[in-house]
């Protein structure tokens, strides 16, 4: 069966090779009559090596003119070879790449028979690397921390989401929202481009991406001027491996998860193909993702004449599934210096969810007078089309380069929901009152973006970078609300609106870096961003225009004191703009006493960040960081005691300050037991004006994160991830401590081609979210929620070309897409 699969892949490789060769050489002179052939054998066993890749190149060129695969006898042959001087590059899984040079085809010598070619395996060396590299290597650079994952046990059988969520100082919640060093607002890039997805869809994409395709993760707490200024707590950049091998390689996986109530599954496939000047990929991801929560909400409304007590028990469930998400892309090398490429991505899925609540209301504690059963059922069809065209030019050996990108994204949501409310008096025998509601919420986003970046080196250790970017976003959201108590729905004008938002951002930057002597490196930059926006509420004719220009400086100084100690200083200014849904002034209904309200007057928040990082023995990091944030964007609950209603809206707190100390300490307990540990201690303070009164919340926050990678007998690998988060604050909310432990096992079979993994998350069901809001004297607004973090997962992953490097070339990822929601 294995040989049949390899044979089919070989045929496919040859088919594409002939197609591409015909396309790229269609206007060239007719092929010659020469022939080059040989037989490939293993240098140890002397057996033929089948399905190895043999590339034919002209002398002095890096581009192949033809590619062949060896057959079952190890034979390969190139026919119709023109006269000229050639060389062969031979590669295969687990073998050293071999070059055969000085092959000359002439009229006098048209056929070259190399007979037997000896091919040397490297399996022993690979085995040694796997044993030694249990944990990732961490390197501190002037403006970022680089966590290298290539060849570590951490990536075996894991997804990109798994390794990102265990990176130093990183926390990813169930919805995909990311915190860095205890602060929310972190953004994610892939190969230097910010992701186009909402938090939940970003998590889905990361869960479909094999961690074995990741080269490293860059943790950029204070990004330089060349990055978009968007994001308050920093950037996580996932760099993927590059495909340098000819032929076909990839992997496929199937897995399932169970959280005690719901069963989910996911299937993925990744295929990479390189031949001649083309380098292409195809990724598929089809899944059924399920989740939910169990929660209690406690509120006390302190009125002028009486106090109302509100107690609610809730359960929510959701399931998301659809046809495969498809990502397809290709690069074409025009020559050794210039590469053009494209990427396209399309996915659609259907969400079905419910939120079921039982609420008791009364004027005395423990003595309810009214019972309300509110059952909400919602359905949403989501689609995302993303496309990218790009160019990369490298002009000399110093590093002079030019890159350009054009992006277009179209996102649509087509949703509707039914709300069934039943009111029952607990103090009388009156009838149960019914109130049924219905809503339709069609909406979408169009995002256009263009950027160009230029790097100009002056010397080996000195360069200047320039860049320009322009983007345009058009958001159209039409929320239609109806009373549904009769034969036909009746529109509710108070809760119906149509909102169109148009935003343009124009940016430019210059970034300079230089090395002074042998010990000091300096990088300084300045970025300018002009924002022009218009929000129009079609329902009322209200228009909100904004135009503002901001400058974002950055400075980094890296000093190497000696071989075992270096210190880094950094400063940057950042912006965090509201996402487009937050600016839409519509009521989102949850139950008769709970709404969410958008805020068209929401201002962006600005962050000043200063940091000092010390690195000891190139292994241990101690990071001191201070942040001052103005106009903090945060959820603010509004209590209306007169009708026992709570409206949650997004507003601007006055400011916040944070002083943090982070220690990162990898420790090797045993040759087969490695750990990576992160300790964060921070003081956080928020000042918020509520009802013309100043409210301050502050707290010392602790977070401990420890990851253990252990090799057990019988080639079984175990990973343990433990996290403790102490009491924290965010604007008006106080968050109670929580902790959790995740456990995973992985075993490889079939010469490490097949990985079998079992993961158990939140084993002790301790990752419960408890928080309370300060909302005025005598008022209470408490939450106690569990998002079904505890689950067990099982994954099978087959790599049909183990060792082949994979490149995810065009992850067309814009900052603007992070603000479409989530």
MOVENNOR-V851969 format. One record per residue. N is the residue number from 1. RES is the residue in one letter. OMEGA is omega as a letter, one per 30 degrees, with the letter a starting at -180 (999 if undefined). D_CENTER is the distance of its C-alpha to the mean C-alpha in Angstrom with 2 decimals. Layout:
# MOVENNOR-V851969
<<N | RES | OMEGA | D_CENTER> <N | RES | OMEGA | D_CENTER>>
This chain:
# MOVENNOR-V851969
<<1 | X | l | 36.32> <2 | X | a | 34.16> <3 | X | l | 36.44> <4 | X | l | 36.33> <5 | X | l | 32.55> <6 | X | l | 32.70> <7 | X | l | 35.59> <8 | X | l | 33.77> <9 | X | l | 30.80> <10 | X | l | 33.40> <11 | X | l | 35.06> <12 | X | l | 31.85> <13 | X | a | 31.19> <14 | X | l | 34.76> <15 | X | l | 34.55> <16 | X | a | 31.58> <17 | X | a | 33.16> <18 | X | l | 36.39> <19 | X | a | 34.78> <20 | X | l | 32.81> <21 | X | l | 35.82> <22 | X | l | 38.01> <23 | X | a | 35.84> <24 | X | a | 35.51> <25 | X | a | 39.15> <26 | X | a | 40.82> <27 | X | a | 42.83> <28 | X | l | 43.82> <29 | X | l | 47.23> <30 | X | a | 48.23> <31 | X | l | 47.14> <32 | X | a | 49.65> <33 | X | a | 51.55> <34 | X | a | 50.41> <35 | X | l | 48.86> <36 | X | a | 46.83> <37 | X | l | 46.47> <38 | X | l | 46.07> <39 | X | a | 45.28> <40 | X | a | 42.42> <41 | X | l | 43.29> <42 | X | a | 41.78> <43 | X | a | 43.55> <44 | X | a | 44.03> <45 | X | a | 44.84> <46 | X | l | 46.25> <47 | X | l | 44.66> <48 | X | l | 43.15> <49 | X | a | 39.38> <50 | X | l | 38.22> <51 | X | l | 35.21> <52 | X | a | 34.63> <53 | X | l | 33.46> <54 | X | a | 36.19> <55 | X | l | 35.52> <56 | X | a | 38.50> <57 | X | l | 38.28> <58 | X | a | 40.96> <59 | X | l | 42.01> <60 | X | a | 40.05> <61 | X | l | 37.19> <62 | X | a | 33.59> <63 | X | a | 33.32> <64 | X | l | 34.72> <65 | X | l | 37.47> <66 | X | l | 37.13> <67 | X | l | 35.32> <68 | X | l | 36.94> <69 | X | l | 36.26> <70 | X | a | 39.02> <71 | X | a | 40.82> <72 | X | l | 42.00> <73 | X | a | 44.74> <74 | X | a | 42.46> <75 | X | l | 44.03> <76 | X | l | 42.42> <77 | X | l | 44.27> <78 | X | l | 43.74> <79 | X | a | 46.41> <80 | X | a | 47.45> <81 | X | l | 46.51> <82 | X | l | 47.95> <83 | X | l | 50.11> <84 | X | a | 48.25> <85 | X | a | 46.75> <86 | X | l | 43.70> <87 | X | l | 41.53> <88 | X | l | 39.45> <89 | X | a | 36.05> <90 | X | a | 35.69> <91 | X | l | 32.52> <92 | X | a | 31.58> <93 | X | l | 29.58> <94 | X | l | 31.06> <95 | X | l | 33.53> <96 | X | l | 34.05> <97 | X | a | 33.68> <98 | X | l | 37.26> <99 | X | l | 38.80> <100 | X | a | 42.22> <101 | X | l | 43.74> <102 | X | l | 47.00> <103 | X | a | 47.36> <104 | X | l | 49.82> <105 | X | a | 50.72> <106 | X | l | 54.06> <107 | X | a | 56.88> <108 | X | a | 58.82> <109 | X | a | 55.97> <110 | X | a | 53.82> <111 | X | l | 52.58> <112 | X | l | 50.84> <113 | X | a | 50.67> <114 | X | a | 48.75> <115 | X | a | 49.83> <116 | X | l | 47.99> <117 | X | a | 44.88> <118 | X | a | 43.83> <119 | X | a | 40.08> <120 | X | l | 39.02> <121 | X | l | 36.38> <122 | X | a | 34.07> <123 | X | a | 33.29> <124 | X | l | 34.96> <125 | X | l | 32.86> <126 | X | l | 29.58> <127 | X | l | 30.83> <128 | X | l | 31.61> <129 | X | a | 28.15> <130 | X | a | 26.59> <131 | X | a | 29.12> <132 | X | a | 28.64> <133 | X | l | 24.86> <134 | X | a | 23.84> <135 | X | a | 21.39> <136 | X | l | 19.12> <137 | X | a | 20.92> <138 | X | l | 20.04> <139 | X | l | 21.37> <140 | X | l | 21.78> <141 | X | a | 22.10> <142 | X | a | 23.56> <143 | X | a | 20.45> <144 | X | l | 17.71> <145 | X | a | 17.40> <146 | X | l | 16.41> <147 | X | a | 15.69> <148 | X | a | 16.95> <149 | X | a | 16.16> <150 | X | l | 18.27> <151 | X | a | 21.15> <152 | X | l | 20.45> <153 | X | a | 21.10> <154 | X | a | 17.83> <155 | X | a | 16.02> <156 | X | l | 18.89> <157 | X | a | 18.14> <158 | X | l | 14.66> <159 | X | l | 11.23> <160 | X | l | 8.06> <161 | X | a | 7.42> <162 | X | a | 11.01> <163 | X | l | 11.10> <164 | X | a | 8.31> <165 | X | l | 10.27> <166 | X | l | 13.41> <167 | X | a | 12.87> <168 | X | l | 15.75> <169 | X | a | 15.69> <170 | X | l | 12.23> <171 | X | l | 12.42> <172 | X | a | 10.13> <173 | X | a | 12.53> <174 | X | a | 13.40> <175 | X | l | 12.06> <176 | X | l | 8.44> <177 | X | a | 9.73> <178 | X | l | 9.16> <179 | X | l | 12.37> <180 | X | a | 13.34> <181 | X | l | 16.97> <182 | X | a | 17.82> <183 | X | l | 16.87> <184 | X | l | 14.59> <185 | X | l | 13.05> <186 | X | l | 10.39> <187 | X | a | 7.98> <188 | X | l | 4.99> <189 | X | l | 6.56> <190 | X | a | 7.12> <191 | X | l | 10.85> <192 | X | a | 11.62> <193 | X | a | 10.40> <194 | X | a | 8.52> <195 | X | a | 6.42> <196 | X | a | 9.16> <197 | X | l | 8.19> <198 | X | a | 9.60> <199 | X | a | 8.26> <200 | X | a | 9.77> <201 | X | l | 8.79> <202 | X | l | 5.00> <203 | X | l | 6.29> <204 | X | a | 8.73> <205 | X | a | 7.01> <206 | X | l | 5.56> <207 | X | l | 9.12> <208 | X | a | 10.72> <209 | X | a | 9.85> <210 | X | l | 12.51> <211 | X | l | 12.10> <212 | X | l | 15.36> <213 | X | a | 13.91> <214 | X | l | 12.21> <215 | X | l | 14.70> <216 | X | l | 13.45> <217 | X | l | 11.04> <218 | X | l | 12.43> <219 | X | a | 12.81> <220 | X | a | 14.35> <221 | X | l | 16.07> <222 | X | a | 18.38> <223 | X | l | 17.05> <224 | X | a | 19.87> <225 | X | a | 21.33> <226 | X | l | 19.73> <227 | X | l | 16.34> <228 | X | a | 16.12> <229 | X | a | 17.79> <230 | X | l | 15.45> <231 | X | a | 14.00> <232 | X | a | 16.34> <233 | X | l | 15.18> <234 | X | a | 13.43> <235 | X | l | 10.47> <236 | X | a | 8.23> <237 | X | l | 8.51> <238 | X | l | 7.86> <239 | X | a | 11.19> <240 | X | l | 12.23> <241 | X | a | 15.88> <242 | X | a | 18.33> <243 | X | a | 20.66> <244 | X | a | 24.15> <245 | X | l | 26.12> <246 | X | l | 28.27> <247 | X | a | 28.35> <248 | X | l | 25.96> <249 | X | a | 23.43> <250 | X | l | 20.57> <251 | X | l | 19.96> <252 | X | a | 20.11> <253 | X | l | 19.38> <254 | X | a | 20.54> <255 | X | l | 19.92> <256 | X | l | 20.82> <257 | X | l | 20.38> <258 | X | a | 23.03> <259 | X | a | 22.94> <260 | X | l | 26.70> <261 | X | a | 26.94> <262 | X | l | 24.48> <263 | X | l | 23.64> <264 | X | l | 20.44> <265 | X | l | 19.76> <266 | X | l | 17.37> <267 | X | a | 18.44> <268 | X | l | 16.63> <269 | X | l | 18.24> <270 | X | a | 17.43> <271 | X | l | 20.37> <272 | X | a | 20.86> <273 | X | l | 24.21> <274 | X | l | 25.82> <275 | X | l | 29.40> <276 | X | a | 31.40> <277 | X | a | 29.53> <278 | X | l | 26.83> <279 | X | a | 23.46> <280 | X | l | 21.66> <281 | X | l | 19.01> <282 | X | l | 18.49> <283 | X | l | 15.72> <284 | X | l | 16.57> <285 | X | l | 14.98> <286 | X | a | 17.35> <287 | X | l | 17.06> <288 | X | a | 18.84> <289 | X | a | 16.77> <290 | X | l | 19.10> <291 | X | a | 19.33> <292 | X | l | 21.55> <293 | X | l | 23.25> <294 | X | a | 26.76> <295 | X | l | 27.81> <296 | X | a | 30.89> <297 | X | a | 31.41> <298 | X | l | 34.47> <299 | X | l | 35.92> <300 | X | a | 39.21> <301 | X | a | 40.55> <302 | X | l | 43.24> <303 | X | a | 45.56> <304 | X | a | 48.77> <305 | X | a | 50.97> <306 | X | l | 49.00> <307 | X | a | 45.85> <308 | X | l | 43.68> <309 | X | a | 41.71> <310 | X | l | 38.69> <311 | X | a | 37.20> <312 | X | l | 34.58> <313 | X | a | 33.15> <314 | X | l | 30.15> <315 | X | l | 28.20> <316 | X | l | 25.19> <317 | X | l | 23.83> <318 | X | l | 21.38> <319 | X | a | 20.76> <320 | X | l | 18.45> <321 | X | a | 19.31> <322 | X | l | 20.20> <323 | X | a | 20.87> <324 | X | l | 18.50> <325 | X | a | 15.50> <326 | X | l | 16.52> <327 | X | a | 14.98> <328 | X | l | 17.92> <329 | X | a | 18.58> <330 | X | l | 21.26> <331 | X | l | 22.51> <332 | X | l | 26.24> <333 | X | l | 27.92> <334 | X | l | 30.88> <335 | X | a | 32.23> <336 | X | a | 31.32> <337 | X | a | 30.11> <338 | X | l | 28.41> <339 | X | l | 25.55> <340 | X | l | 24.65> <341 | X | l | 21.91> <342 | X | l | 20.19> <343 | X | l | 17.17> <344 | X | a | 17.23> <345 | X | l | 15.04> <346 | X | l | 16.61> <347 | X | l | 15.98> <348 | X | l | 18.09> <349 | X | a | 18.53> <350 | X | l | 20.98> <351 | X | l | 20.53> <352 | X | a | 23.64> <353 | X | l | 23.97> <354 | X | l | 26.71> <355 | X | a | 27.47> <356 | X | a | 30.93> <357 | X | l | 32.79> <358 | X | a | 36.26> <359 | X | l | 37.52> <360 | X | a | 40.76> <361 | X | l | 42.29> <362 | X | a | 45.50> <363 | X | l | 47.43> <364 | X | a | 48.08> <365 | X | l | 45.78> <366 | X | l | 45.73> <367 | X | a | 47.96> <368 | X | l | 45.88> <369 | X | a | 47.76> <370 | X | l | 45.23> <371 | X | l | 42.80> <372 | X | l | 40.05> <373 | X | a | 38.11> <374 | X | a | 35.16> <375 | X | a | 33.23> <376 | X | l | 30.35> <377 | X | a | 29.04> <378 | X | l | 26.34> <379 | X | l | 25.06> <380 | X | l | 22.44> <381 | X | a | 21.74> <382 | X | l | 18.42> <383 | X | a | 17.90> <384 | X | l | 15.59> <385 | X | a | 17.10> <386 | X | l | 15.42> <387 | X | a | 17.53> <388 | X | l | 17.77> <389 | X | a | 20.78> <390 | X | l | 20.79> <391 | X | l | 23.37> <392 | X | l | 23.48> <393 | X | l | 26.89> <394 | X | a | 27.99> <395 | X | l | 31.60> <396 | X | a | 32.99> <397 | X | l | 32.61> <398 | X | a | 32.11> <399 | X | l | 28.65> <400 | X | a | 29.55> <401 | X | l | 26.85> <402 | X | l | 25.87> <403 | X | a | 22.69> <404 | X | a | 22.27> <405 | X | l | 19.80> <406 | X | a | 20.61> <407 | X | l | 18.11> <408 | X | l | 18.89> <409 | X | l | 16.92> <410 | X | l | 18.76> <411 | X | l | 17.51> <412 | X | l | 20.20> <413 | X | l | 20.83> <414 | X | a | 24.23> <415 | X | l | 24.95> <416 | X | a | 28.10> <417 | X | l | 29.19> <418 | X | l | 32.45> <419 | X | a | 33.59> <420 | X | a | 36.64> <421 | X | l | 38.34> <422 | X | a | 41.48> <423 | X | a | 43.61> <424 | X | l | 46.24> <425 | X | l | 48.70> <426 | X | a | 49.38> <427 | X | l | 52.66> <428 | X | a | 54.43> <429 | X | a | 54.94> <430 | X | a | 53.61> <431 | X | l | 51.58> <432 | X | a | 47.80> <433 | X | a | 46.46> <434 | X | l | 43.75> <435 | X | a | 41.41> <436 | X | a | 39.07> <437 | X | a | 36.45> <438 | X | l | 34.29> <439 | X | l | 31.52> <440 | X | a | 29.87> <441 | X | l | 26.70> <442 | X | l | 26.03> <443 | X | l | 23.65> <444 | X | a | 21.32> <445 | X | l | 19.80> <446 | X | a | 20.67> <447 | X | l | 18.79> <448 | X | a | 20.53> <449 | X | l | 19.62> <450 | X | l | 21.43> <451 | X | l | 21.13> <452 | X | l | 23.12> <453 | X | a | 22.98> <454 | X | l | 26.00> <455 | X | a | 26.55> <456 | X | l | 30.22> <457 | X | l | 31.31> <458 | X | l | 34.79> <459 | X | a | 35.22> <460 | X | a | 33.48> <461 | X | a | 31.97> <462 | X | a | 31.90> <463 | X | l | 29.89> <464 | X | l | 29.03> <465 | X | l | 25.97> <466 | X | l | 26.29> <467 | X | l | 24.03> <468 | X | l | 24.30> <469 | X | l | 21.97> <470 | X | l | 22.91> <471 | X | l | 20.99> <472 | X | l | 22.37> <473 | X | l | 21.07> <474 | X | l | 23.38> <475 | X | a | 22.67> <476 | X | a | 25.31> <477 | X | a | 25.50> <478 | X | a | 28.70> <479 | X | a | 29.24> <480 | X | a | 32.52> <481 | X | a | 34.09> <482 | X | l | 37.23> <483 | X | a | 39.85> <484 | X | a | 40.32> <485 | X | a | 43.54> <486 | X | a | 45.86> <487 | X | a | 46.20> <488 | X | l | 43.86> <489 | X | l | 40.89> <490 | X | a | 42.05> <491 | X | l | 39.70> <492 | X | a | 38.99> <493 | X | a | 39.03> <494 | X | a | 38.00> <495 | X | l | 34.57> <496 | X | l | 34.03> <497 | X | l | 32.45> <498 | X | a | 31.04> <499 | X | l | 28.73> <500 | X | a | 27.79> <501 | X | a | 25.68> <502 | X | a | 25.78> <503 | X | l | 24.00> <504 | X | l | 24.42> <505 | X | l | 22.97> <506 | X | a | 24.75> <507 | X | l | 23.63> <508 | X | a | 25.15> <509 | X | l | 24.90> <510 | X | a | 26.87> <511 | X | a | 25.81> <512 | X | l | 28.50> <513 | X | a | 28.44> <514 | X | l | 31.46> <515 | X | l | 32.83> <516 | X | a | 36.06> <517 | X | a | 38.12> <518 | X | a | 36.55> <519 | X | a | 34.92> <520 | X | l | 33.26> <521 | X | a | 30.30> <522 | X | l | 29.69> <523 | X | a | 26.95> <524 | X | a | 27.55> <525 | X | l | 26.07> <526 | X | l | 26.47> <527 | X | l | 24.33> <528 | X | l | 25.89> <529 | X | l | 24.30> <530 | X | a | 26.59> <531 | X | l | 25.40> <532 | X | a | 27.69> <533 | X | l | 27.08> <534 | X | l | 29.24> <535 | X | a | 28.79> <536 | X | l | 31.58> <537 | X | a | 32.49> <538 | X | a | 34.51> <539 | X | a | 36.18> <540 | X | a | 37.99> <541 | X | a | 37.78> <542 | X | a | 36.10> <543 | X | l | 34.35> <544 | X | a | 32.21> <545 | X | l | 31.93> <546 | X | l | 30.13> <547 | X | a | 30.22> <548 | X | l | 29.31> <549 | X | a | 28.88> <550 | X | l | 26.99> <551 | X | a | 27.09> <552 | X | l | 24.41> <553 | X | l | 25.99> <554 | X | a | 24.52> <555 | X | l | 26.48> <556 | X | l | 25.86> <557 | X | l | 28.71> <558 | X | a | 28.50> <559 | X | l | 31.79> <560 | X | a | 32.66> <561 | X | l | 35.60> <562 | X | a | 36.33> <563 | X | a | 34.81> <564 | X | a | 33.74> <565 | X | l | 32.68> <566 | X | a | 30.67> <567 | X | a | 29.66> <568 | X | l | 27.16> <569 | X | a | 27.55> <570 | X | l | 25.10> <571 | X | l | 25.08> <572 | X | l | 22.91> <573 | X | a | 23.02> <574 | X | l | 20.04> <575 | X | l | 19.82> <576 | X | a | 17.86> <577 | X | l | 19.03> <578 | X | l | 19.39> <579 | X | a | 17.36> <580 | X | l | 19.74> <581 | X | l | 20.38> <582 | X | a | 21.52> <583 | X | a | 24.05> <584 | X | a | 25.58> <585 | X | l | 28.77> <586 | X | l | 28.98> <587 | X | l | 29.75> <588 | X | a | 27.28> <589 | X | l | 29.56> <590 | X | l | 28.97> <591 | X | a | 32.57> <592 | X | a | 35.93> <593 | X | a | 35.42> <594 | X | l | 31.72> <595 | X | l | 29.97> <596 | X | a | 26.93> <597 | X | l | 27.95> <598 | X | a | 26.10> <599 | X | a | 27.31> <600 | X | l | 28.05> <601 | X | a | 29.37> <602 | X | a | 26.18> <603 | X | l | 25.91> <604 | X | l | 22.95> <605 | X | a | 22.61> <606 | X | a | 23.18> <607 | X | l | 22.40> <608 | X | a | 24.60> <609 | X | l | 23.34> <610 | X | a | 25.60> <611 | X | l | 24.88> <612 | X | a | 26.89> <613 | X | l | 25.55> <614 | X | a | 28.04> <615 | X | a | 27.48> <616 | X | l | 30.14> <617 | X | l | 31.01> <618 | X | a | 27.70> <619 | X | a | 26.20> <620 | X | a | 26.41> <621 | X | l | 24.70> <622 | X | a | 26.06> <623 | X | l | 24.25> <624 | X | a | 26.10> <625 | X | l | 24.35> <626 | X | l | 25.79> <627 | X | l | 24.19> <628 | X | a | 26.18> <629 | X | l | 24.49> <630 | X | a | 26.70> <631 | X | a | 26.47> <632 | X | l | 23.76> <633 | X | a | 22.03> <634 | X | l | 22.55> <635 | X | a | 23.74> <636 | X | l | 27.54> <637 | X | l | 29.73> <638 | X | a | 33.05> <639 | X | l | 35.88> <640 | X | a | 38.73> <641 | X | a | 41.47> <642 | X | l | 43.88> <643 | X | l | 42.04> <644 | X | a | 39.82> <645 | X | l | 36.66> <646 | X | l | 33.36> <647 | X | l | 31.25> <648 | X | l | 27.72> <649 | X | l | 26.73> <650 | X | a | 24.44> <651 | X | l | 26.52> <652 | X | l | 26.78> <653 | X | a | 27.92> <654 | X | l | 30.18> <655 | X | l | 28.29> <656 | X | l | 26.78> <657 | X | a | 27.25> <658 | X | l | 25.48> <659 | X | a | 26.83> <660 | X | l | 24.91> <661 | X | a | 25.66> <662 | X | l | 23.14> <663 | X | l | 24.52> <664 | X | a | 22.69> <665 | X | l | 25.13> <666 | X | a | 24.67> <667 | X | l | 27.80> <668 | X | a | 29.30> <669 | X | a | 31.51> <670 | X | a | 32.81> <671 | X | l | 32.40> <672 | X | a | 30.46> <673 | X | a | 28.73> <674 | X | l | 26.15> <675 | X | l | 24.30> <676 | X | a | 21.82> <677 | X | l | 22.53> <678 | X | l | 21.28> <679 | X | l | 23.58> <680 | X | l | 22.91> <681 | X | a | 25.85> <682 | X | l | 25.64> <683 | X | a | 27.95> <684 | X | a | 26.48> <685 | X | l | 28.78> <686 | X | l | 28.46> <687 | X | a | 31.29> <688 | X | l | 31.37> <689 | X | l | 34.27> <690 | X | a | 35.06> <691 | X | l | 38.32> <692 | X | l | 39.51> <693 | X | l | 39.18> <694 | X | l | 37.08> <695 | X | l | 34.90> <696 | X | l | 33.46> <697 | X | l | 31.12> <698 | X | a | 30.50> <699 | X | l | 29.53> <700 | X | a | 29.09> <701 | X | l | 25.82> <702 | X | l | 25.31> <703 | X | l | 22.35> <704 | X | a | 22.85> <705 | X | l | 20.30> <706 | X | a | 21.77> <707 | X | a | 20.49> <708 | X | l | 23.25> <709 | X | a | 23.36> <710 | X | l | 26.77> <711 | X | a | 28.59> <712 | X | l | 31.15> <713 | X | l | 34.13> <714 | X | l | 33.93> <715 | X | l | 30.68> <716 | X | l | 28.73> <717 | X | l | 25.69> <718 | X | l | 24.72> <719 | X | l | 21.86> <720 | X | l | 22.33> <721 | X | l | 19.85> <722 | X | a | 21.60> <723 | X | l | 20.64> <724 | X | l | 23.13> <725 | X | l | 22.52> <726 | X | l | 25.75> <727 | X | a | 26.97> <728 | X | l | 25.05> <729 | X | l | 25.43> <730 | X | a | 23.54> <731 | X | a | 25.96> <732 | X | a | 28.47> <733 | X | l | 26.72> <734 | X | a | 27.62> <735 | X | a | 25.30> <736 | X | l | 27.13> <737 | X | l | 26.26> <738 | X | a | 24.36> <739 | X | l | 23.48> <740 | X | l | 22.21> <741 | X | l | 22.43> <742 | X | a | 20.39> <743 | X | l | 22.19> <744 | X | l | 21.49> <745 | X | a | 23.87> <746 | X | l | 23.58> <747 | X | a | 26.44> <748 | X | a | 26.70> <749 | X | l | 29.50> <750 | X | a | 31.03> <751 | X | l | 30.73> <752 | X | l | 27.10> <753 | X | a | 26.15> <754 | X | l | 25.53> <755 | X | l | 23.33> <756 | X | a | 24.09> <757 | X | l | 21.89> <758 | X | a | 22.61> <759 | X | l | 20.41> <760 | X | a | 21.81> <761 | X | a | 19.80> <762 | X | a | 21.58> <763 | X | a | 24.87> <764 | X | l | 27.09> <765 | X | a | 25.54> <766 | X | a | 25.40> <767 | X | a | 22.01> <768 | X | a | 23.88> <769 | X | l | 23.03> <770 | X | l | 26.30> <771 | X | l | 26.71> <772 | X | a | 29.54> <773 | X | l | 30.09> <774 | X | a | 33.00> <775 | X | l | 34.51> <776 | X | a | 38.13> <777 | X | l | 41.21> <778 | X | l | 41.72> <779 | X | l | 38.65> <780 | X | l | 36.13> <781 | X | a | 32.61> <782 | X | l | 31.09> <783 | X | l | 28.15> <784 | X | a | 27.86> <785 | X | l | 24.97> <786 | X | a | 23.56> <787 | X | l | 20.44> <788 | X | l | 21.38> <789 | X | a | 19.10> <790 | X | l | 21.83> <791 | X | l | 21.40> <792 | X | a | 22.26> <793 | X | l | 20.45> <794 | X | a | 21.94> <795 | X | l | 20.41> <796 | X | l | 22.31> <797 | X | l | 20.74> <798 | X | l | 23.13> <799 | X | a | 22.76> <800 | X | l | 25.52> <801 | X | a | 25.33> <802 | X | a | 24.37> <803 | X | l | 23.98> <804 | X | a | 23.11> <805 | X | a | 20.23> <806 | X | l | 17.42> <807 | X | l | 15.90> <808 | X | a | 13.06> <809 | X | a | 14.94> <810 | X | l | 14.06> <811 | X | a | 10.48> <812 | X | a | 12.19> <813 | X | a | 9.88> <814 | X | l | 11.95> <815 | X | a | 12.16> <816 | X | a | 14.43> <817 | X | l | 12.06> <818 | X | a | 10.34> <819 | X | l | 13.97> <820 | X | l | 14.85> <821 | X | l | 14.47> <822 | X | 999 | 12.66>>
